[in-house]
């Protein structure tokens, strides 16, 4: 399959690229600020341009999208707007604008996160957008045509991210294991599902 990976140079995205390449898929990597192909998820124009440059594909993975993490009293309107425009509407627009480019029987796999259902102090904006992405996927699955599927992977804290933050990586999950959840979403037949990456520990 020809698979587009948005966020291909990130921690999870690079692991997804490695796993899909190992499975002998053709991977088209897209990044926000590095690599040959780039996209700004906050810009519909940028997303449309990305699709025009890529052409037809069999599956798209979104392992990208930023959201602000901070105590509620310190989160500004701009912080919420940034989170909504990037991780929520960015992924929604990847689907909306990508339906005319994905081949029959293709798929979209988005990313939410465990904070959608297991919030922590400081996660108000992140929990908001993660839960909204999951709601969108469930609803969009009812309307996609031509056999096109859509799912969302919900990863926990990733070990490599925790290590970079100076925290204990053992309480997280390696990105390589998270990538297995994306591979299942692409190669399986499910649609409208939230796939908990912790199943792949």
N, C-alpha and C positions, 0 to 999 in steps of 0.2 A: 504493500500500500504506500501511497504518497501521503506523508503525514506532515502537517505544519505544526511546529512547536513554537508558540509565542512565549517568550521568556527563556529562550534556549540557553542563555549563558548564566542564568541564576542557579542557585543551589539545587532546587528541585528540578528545574528545567534541564540542566546539564545531565542530571541523572536519568531523566526521561529520555533524552537524546541517546545516551549510551545504551539504555535498555532496548529502545526501539531499533537502534542500529544493530545491536547484537541479534535481534530477531529478524534481521535482514529487510527491514522496511526502508524506504527512501525517505529521509528526514530533511525537511526544509526548515532551518532554524531562523527565528526572528527574535531580535532583541530591541530593547529600548534605546540603548546607547552604544552598543558594540556590534561588530560583525557587518557583513555585507547588506543584510536585510534588516531594516529597522521600522519600528512602529511606536507611535505615541497613543496609548490606549485612551487618553482623555480627549482625543481628536477623531471625530468621525471621518474627516477628510484623510487623515493619516491611515486609518484602518482601510478605507476604500482604496487608497493608493496601494497599500500592501497587497490587497487581493488582486488588483489589476496586474501587479507585477508578478504574482505567483501563478495565477491561472487556476485551473481545475485541480482539486485535491480530493483524497478519500477520507481524511480525518484531520481534525484540528484539536490541538491541546493548548489550553491556556494555563500556563504555569506562572502567570504574571499578575500584576495588579497590586497597587500599593494602598495601604490604609494606615491611619495615624493611631498610635497607641500612647495614651496618656490618661492621667486621672480625669474624671468627668468634669470637675470644676475648672480644669485647665484646657479642656477641648473647646476650641472656638468654632464659630460657624464655618470658617474657612477650613478647619480641620475636617469637619463632617463633609463639607462640599468636596474637598479633595478626595476623601475616601470614597464617596459616592460616584464621583466622576471617573475615578481610576478603577478600583477593584470591582465595583458593581456595574456601572454603565459601560465601562470599557469592555467587560466580558459580555454583557448583553449585546453590545453593538458588534462584537466579533461574530455572534450568532446571526443577528438581524442582517448584517451586511454580507455574511458569508454563505447564506442559504442559496444564493444564486451561483455560487462557485463550487460548492461541495457536490460530489458525484452522487448519483442514486445509491441508496444503501450506505451512505457515509455517516460520519458521526462528529459530534462536538463533545469535548470533555473539558469542563471548567474546573476551577479550584475554589473551595471555600475554606474551611478550617474548623478545628474542634471548638474554637471559641464561639461558634454559632449556637452550640447547645451546652457548652461548659464554660461560661464566661468567668473572667477573673477581674479583679480591680484594675482599671486602666483600659479595659477592652471594649468600652461602650461603642466606639465607632467601628472597630473591627468586627465585633459581634453583630452589629447592625447590618453591615454589608455582607458578611458571610451568610447570615440567615436569609437575607434577601436574594442572594445568588441561588441558594438552595430552593427557595420558593419559585424563582423564575424557571429553573430547570424542570421542576415538577410540572409547571403549567405549560411551558414551551413544548414538552414532550407530547402533549395532547394535540398539538397543532402542526407539528412538522410533517411534511409530506414526502413522497418518493422513498419511503423507507429510511429516512434520515433519523438517526438517534441522537439523544443528548443525555449526558450524565454529569455529575459533579463529584470530584474526589475531595474528601475532607481529611487533610493530614493533621497529625498532632504537631507539637513542637518538633522541629527537625534537629537531630544531634549536631550536625555541622553548624547550624545557626546558633545553637546554645553555646557551642565551643567558642564561636567568634564573639559572643557576648560575654565571655568569661564565666559562663555558668556550667553546671554539671551536665555533660552531654549524655550521660547514661540514662537520664530520665526522658530523653527524646527518642526519636526513631531515625535511623540512617536514611538519607535521601534515596539510596539505592533500593531500599524496601518500599518507600513511598512510590517510587517509579513503577513498581509492580502493579499497584492499584490502577494507574493510568493505562498500563498495557492491557489489563483485564477489561477496562471500560472500552478500549478501542477494539479489541479482538473478540469480545463477547457479544451478546445479543440484547443485553438489558438496555432499557431507556427510562428516563425520568427518575433515575435512582441517585441517592446520595451514598457514595461508596466510602466507608470508613477505612482509611489506609491502615489503621491499627490491626486489621485482619491479616496483614501481610508481614507481621513481625517475624 
